[in-house]
Amino acid sequence: MLETSARLLRLLGLLQLHRDWSGPALADRLGVTARTVRRDVDKLRALGYPIDAIGGVGGGYRLAAGTSLPPLLLDNEEAVAVAVGLRTAASGTVTGIAESSVRALAKLDQVLPSSLHHQVTTLSEALVTMPAAGVTVDASLLTALAAAIRDHQRLRFFYNDQPRDAEPYRLVQNGRRWYLFGWDTDKTDWRTFRVDKMAVRTPNGKRFVPRPLPADDIAEYMALGITTNQYRYQAVFLMQGTAQAVADEIPSTIGVVEPIDATTCLLRCGSDSLDQLAVWIAACGFEFTVQEPPELADHIRTLAARLKRAVGGRARL
């Protein structure tokens, strides 16, 4: 009986993991026959779990849509990850999520086994999250944007009090800021919008046919746009340090690090001021070589000569 109950719980977990399962695939994962899978599915149905049969070779199953859903099944690592994430959500970037996180955590705490409850409590008591200042966004706004992305609906919104229209493609979080990546229908180009500056108008615009994205890695593409491409000067430095060491010192909101080999990497960043770039890179703590732009190398030579003259002689008191 204990073995059967454990198998039913595992079957429920598998059905939650994917939308559709073939009968043979479930049988293989559970180590039983297809006939046993059919019997177990009937037992779950008798317990009130909505499981639909689907066609195909050997038949298949899926959880039906409805209000009577099975309980959330998590393995040990998943349960700890969810609990710790909920406990640290209060310092997050989404407005009003702290109260919802506390309610969800209270429900999770009730069903955690004692061993896992002890792990989560130990981690929580040892963990201190420092609050960070900055703007937050409404969870309802993120949900509305995500729904528009899912349904391929154009967004009409005010951005810095100006009316805009865009095809939304991705939501991206960078540090404490949320961005919407999309196709600006007025500018006819890809654009990045800060979500906290958006005021969405309803209803949404008409549906659109998704166009190919400009890059496979949208996070890297956006990082270059935020840190480099938007500025007058786009700098490239050959850094004498591992990519990990440089990335540990350079915030992702300032520059993009690309590994080259075990001892060097490229750093891409931008600024509207050559002085700012020169002083900043000189103070970053790594040996470097300027690769782009050529005028930055000349500017650093001029600045270096000026600094050398400043300390070349001892002033009389």
TORDRENVEX-634227 format. One line per field, with one value per residue (C-alpha): y, x, z; residue in three letters; residue number from 1. Coordinates in steps of 0.02 Angstrom, whole numbers, m for minus. Layout:
N
yy <- Y, ...
xx <- X, ...
zz <- Z, ...
lumlum <- ALA, ...
vexlum <- NUM, ...
***
This chain:
317
yy <- 0, 119, 83, 118, 283, 340, 296, 395, 547, 529, 512, 673, 759, 702, 764, 934, 938, 933, 973, 809, 635, 480, 320, 231, 381, 381, 193, 210, 348, 253, 84, m1, m64, 43, m54, m3, 179, 167, 96, 231, 367, 295, 300, 483, 523, 436, 551, 703, 749, 807, 703, 697, 560, 616, 525, 457, 297, 208, 347, 487, 598, 780, 878, 957, 1142, 1185, 1244, 1077, 1065, 939, 996, 1070, 935, 989, 890, 938, 1059, 1142, 1166, 1246, 1359, 1418, 1449, 1549, 1647, 1692, 1747, 1867, 1936, 2083, 2172, 2140, 2255, 2220, 2332, 2246, 2073, 2060, 2028, 1899, 1813, 1799, 1720, 1595, 1553, 1520, 1393, 1312, 1301, 1199, 1060, 1054, 895, 928, 899, 1027, 1147, 1142, 1178, 1325, 1397, 1381, 1471, 1606, 1642, 1657, 1762, 1952, 2047, 2229, 2340, 2434, 2600, 2616, 2613, 2465, 2410, 2342, 2154, 2190, 2290, 2149, 2027, 2137, 2154, 1967, 1931, 2049, 1961, 1792, 1844, 1945, 2103, 2276, 2389, 2567, 2664, 2829, 2834, 2988, 3063, 3033, 2914, 2760, 2601, 2443, 2257, 2177, 2029, 2008, 2066, 2084, 2116, 2198, 2231, 2328, 2382, 2299, 2329, 2290, 2242, 2270, 2338, 2523, 2544, 2731, 2721, 2558, 2487, 2383, 2482, 2454, 2535, 2552, 2475, 2597, 2739, 2654, 2689, 2559, 2611, 2490, 2400, 2334, 2360, 2233, 2066, 2058, 1923, 1904, 1957, 1875, 1939, 2037, 1915, 1742, 1809, 1955, 1984, 2014, 2118, 2228, 2240, 2313, 2433, 2493, 2504, 2547, 2579, 2722, 2831, 2944, 2844, 2653, 2590, 2418, 2373, 2220, 2181, 2087, 1981, 1837, 1871, 1820, 1935, 2084, 2048, 2043, 2224, 2294, 2304, 2236, 2406, 2485, 2363, 2195, 2071, 1942, 1805, 1780, 1654, 1604, 1771, 1905, 1968, 2109, 2247, 2348, 2507, 2681, 2862, 3033, 3094, 3038, 3110, 3002, 2845, 2882, 2914, 2768, 2636, 2697, 2674, 2503, 2407, 2306, 2327, 2365, 2412, 2528, 2445, 2568, 2712, 2782, 2955, 2879, 2815, 2989, 3065, 2948, 2994, 3179, 3147, 3040, 3178, 3305, 3195, 3163, 3350, 3373, 3261, 3296, 3420, 3459, 3623, 3750, 3787
xx <- 0, 142, 226, 64, 35, 213, 190, 27, 114, 255, 128, 46, 214, 250, 81, 119, 291, 229, 65, 50, 120, 105, 58, 222, 325, 239, 260, 446, 471, 376, 452, 282, 174, 55, m88, m30, m22, m204, m257, m161, m240, m412, m368, m318, m480, m577, m488, m551, m400, m452, m349, m399, m355, m271, m251, m93, 8, m20, m134, m87, m141, m145, m209, m374, m406, m517, m523, m489, m301, m186, m70, 98, 231, 411, 569, 682, 793, 643, 554, 705, 733, 552, 547, 709, 653, 489, 578, 691, 554, 516, 672, 631, 588, 401, 281, 172, 247, 306, 131, 91, 257, 220, 49, 125, 265, 140, 52, 216, 276, 121, 164, 354, 422, 510, 683, 654, 570, 728, 838, 731, 725, 914, 945, 817, 888, 1064, 1013, 1011, 950, 1002, 864, 913, 842, 764, 604, 487, 352, 177, 154, m7, 92, 218, 74, m9, 153, 187, 11, 35, 199, 115, m34, 68, m33, 34, 50, m10, 69, 137, 325, 391, 218, 238, 117, 206, 158, 264, 264, 320, 440, 531, 532, 710, 766, 936, 979, 834, 760, 636, 642, 525, 612, 508, 488, 445, 317, 349, 539, 532, 674, 707, 694, 713, 587, 602, 444, 435, 417, 275, 89, m4, m164, m309, m363, m207, m180, m208, m117, 47, 149, 311, 466, 638, 732, 893, 998, 988, 1042, 925, 1001, 1174, 1100, 1009, 1162, 1262, 1121, 1108, 1295, 1374, 1275, 1170, 1322, 1424, 1583, 1584, 1743, 1824, 1965, 2078, 2084, 2226, 2118, 1997, 1820, 1758, 1878, 1834, 1647, 1659, 1721, 1618, 1429, 1324, 1241, 1409, 1496, 1487, 1630, 1676, 1804, 1951, 2062, 2117, 2203, 2119, 1947, 1861, 1764, 1637, 1564, 1514, 1504, 1469, 1634, 1810, 1870, 1747, 1799, 1985, 1974, 1856, 1957, 2119, 2041, 1962, 2114, 2167, 2302, 2218, 2243, 2126, 2062, 1922, 1897, 2064, 2028, 2014, 2193, 2253, 2150, 2226, 2403, 2362, 2286, 2435, 2556, 2455, 2453, 2640, 2674, 2563, 2675, 2840, 2907, 2881, 2792, 2874, 2782
zz <- 0, 44, m124, m217, m126, m162, m346, m354, m282, m408, m549, m491, m491, m668, m728, m651, m732, m913, m999, m1096, m1062, m1168, m1078, m1124, m1065, m895, m880, m918, m789, m655, m695, m716, m858, m960, m882, m707, m764, m822, m653, m559, m665, m623, m438, m450, m541, m404, m279, m376, m481, m657, m780, m964, m1087, m1250, m1415, m1490, m1496, m1332, m1270, m1153, m1009, m955, m806, m854, m837, m690, m511, m427, m448, m365, m225, m271, m264, m238, m207, m62, m158, m242, m76, 5, m146, m147, 41, 43, m110, m25, 133, 36, m77, 38, m23, m206, m349, m360, m263, m134, m156, 25, 96, m39, m6, 180, 144, 23, 143, 284, 173, 123, 303, 348, 226, 238, 319, 485, 410, 271, 391, 497, 343, 289, 465, 483, 318, 357, 529, 458, 309, 317, 164, 154, 84, m73, m124, m295, m393, m390, m512, m484, m499, m596, m725, m748, m768, m899, m997, m988, m1051, m1199, m1240, m1230, m1337, m1464, m1433, m1468, m1317, m1309, m1166, m1105, m1083, m993, m1029, m1217, m1309, m1378, m1471, m1471, m1502, m1337, m1340, m1174, m993, m927, m749, m722, m541, m467, m633, m750, m938, m1082, m1243, m1398, m1573, m1574, m1713, m1726, m1730, m1832, m1728, m1572, m1411, m1224, m1106, m918, m846, m700, m827, m921, m900, m1002, m1090, m1110, m1209, m1295, m1480, m1616, m1625, m1720, m1805, m1707, m1802, m1782, m1630, m1664, m1562, m1484, m1315, m1279, m1106, m1183, m1323, m1198, m1086, m1230, m1268, m1089, m1049, m1217, m1376, m1309, m1275, m1388, m1357, m1359, m1279, m1290, m1170, m1166, m981, m897, m784, m794, m850, m678, m586, m695, m686, m496, m499, m644, m615, m757, m771, m818, m934, m1023, m997, m1129, m1090, m1207, m1118, m943, m909, m1016, m1065, m1159, m1071, m1169, m1095, m1147, m1096, m1168, m1095, m1138, m972, m878, m972, m947, m760, m729, m821, m740, m568, m598, m532, m685, m816, m982, m1164, m1258, m1417, m1460, m1492, m1553, m1481, m1306, m1317, m1366, m1225, m1096, m1156, m1134, m962, m909, m958, m860, m705, m720, m726, m574, m468, m556, m429, m246, m217, m102, 60
lumlum <- MET, LEU, GLU, THR, SER, ALA, ARG, LEU, LEU, ARG, LEU, LEU, GLY, LEU, LEU, GLN, LEU, HIS, ARG, ASP, TRP, SER, GLY, PRO, ALA, LEU, ALA, ASP, ARG, LEU, GLY, VAL, THR, ALA, ARG, THR, VAL, ARG, ARG, ASP, VAL, ASP, LYS, LEU, ARG, ALA, LEU, GLY, TYR, PRO, ILE, ASP, ALA, ILE, GLY, GLY, VAL, GLY, GLY, GLY, TYR, ARG, LEU, ALA, ALA, GLY, THR, SER, LEU, PRO, PRO, LEU, LEU, LEU, ASP, ASN, GLU, GLU, ALA, VAL, ALA, VAL, ALA, VAL, GLY, LEU, ARG, THR, ALA, ALA, SER, GLY, THR, VAL, THR, GLY, ILE, ALA, GLU, SER, SER, VAL, ARG, ALA, LEU, ALA, LYS, LEU, ASP, GLN, VAL, LEU, PRO, SER, SER, LEU, HIS, HIS, GLN, VAL, THR, THR, LEU, SER, GLU, ALA, LEU, VAL, THR, MET, PRO, ALA, ALA, GLY, VAL, THR, VAL, ASP, ALA, SER, LEU, LEU, THR, ALA, LEU, ALA, ALA, ALA, ILE, ARG, ASP, HIS, GLN, ARG, LEU, ARG, PHE, PHE, TYR, ASN, ASP, GLN, PRO, ARG, ASP, ALA, GLU, PRO, TYR, ARG, LEU, VAL, GLN, ASN, GLY, ARG, ARG, TRP, TYR, LEU, PHE, GLY, TRP, ASP, THR, ASP, LYS, THR, ASP, TRP, ARG, THR, PHE, ARG, VAL, ASP, LYS, MET, ALA, VAL, ARG, THR, PRO, ASN, GLY, LYS, ARG, PHE, VAL, PRO, ARG, PRO, LEU, PRO, ALA, ASP, ASP, ILE, ALA, GLU, TYR, MET, ALA, LEU, GLY, ILE, THR, THR, ASN, GLN, TYR, ARG, TYR, GLN, ALA, VAL, PHE, LEU, MET, GLN, GLY, THR, ALA, GLN, ALA, VAL, ALA, ASP, GLU, ILE, PRO, SER, THR, ILE, GLY, VAL, VAL, GLU, PRO, ILE, ASP, ALA, THR, THR, CYS, LEU, LEU, ARG, CYS, GLY, SER, ASP, SER, LEU, ASP, GLN, LEU, ALA, VAL, TRP, ILE, ALA, ALA, CYS, GLY, PHE, GLU, PHE, THR, VAL, GLN, GLU, PRO, PRO, GLU, LEU, ALA, ASP, HIS, ILE, ARG, THR, LEU, ALA, ALA, ARG, LEU, LYS, ARG, ALA, VAL, GLY, GLY, ARG, ALA, ARG, LEU
vexlum <- 1, 2, 3, 4, 5, 6, 7, 8, 9, 10, 11, 12, 13, 14, 15, 16, 17, 18, 19, 20, 21, 22, 23, 24, 25, 26, 27, 28, 29, 30, 31, 32, 33, 34, 35, 36, 37, 38, 39, 40, 41, 42, 43, 44, 45, 46, 47, 48, 49, 50, 51, 52, 53, 54, 55, 56, 57, 58, 59, 60, 61, 62, 63, 64, 65, 66, 67, 68, 69, 70, 71, 72, 73, 74, 75, 76, 77, 78, 79, 80, 81, 82, 83, 84, 85, 86, 87, 88, 89, 90, 91, 92, 93, 94, 95, 96, 97, 98, 99, 100, 101, 102, 103, 104, 105, 106, 107, 108, 109, 110, 111, 112, 113, 114, 115, 116, 117, 118, 119, 120, 121, 122, 123, 124, 125, 126, 127, 128, 129, 130, 131, 132, 133, 134, 135, 136, 137, 138, 139, 140, 141, 142, 143, 144, 145, 146, 147, 148, 149, 150, 151, 152, 153, 154, 155, 156, 157, 158, 159, 160, 161, 162, 163, 164, 165, 166, 167, 168, 169, 170, 171, 172, 173, 174, 175, 176, 177, 178, 179, 180, 181, 182, 183, 184, 185, 186, 187, 188, 189, 190, 191, 192, 193, 194, 195, 196, 197, 198, 199, 200, 201, 202, 203, 204, 205, 206, 207, 208, 209, 210, 211, 212, 213, 214, 215, 216, 217, 218, 219, 220, 221, 222, 223, 224, 225, 226, 227, 228, 229, 230, 231, 232, 233, 234, 235, 236, 237, 238, 239, 240, 241, 242, 243, 244, 245, 246, 247, 248, 249, 250, 251, 252, 253, 254, 255, 256, 257, 258, 259, 260, 261, 262, 263, 264, 265, 266, 267, 268, 269, 270, 271, 272, 273, 274, 275, 276, 277, 278, 279, 280, 281, 282, 283, 284, 285, 286, 287, 288, 289, 290, 291, 292, 293, 294, 295, 296, 297, 298, 299, 300, 301, 302, 303, 304, 305, 306, 307, 308, 309, 310, 311, 312, 313, 314, 315, 316, 317
***
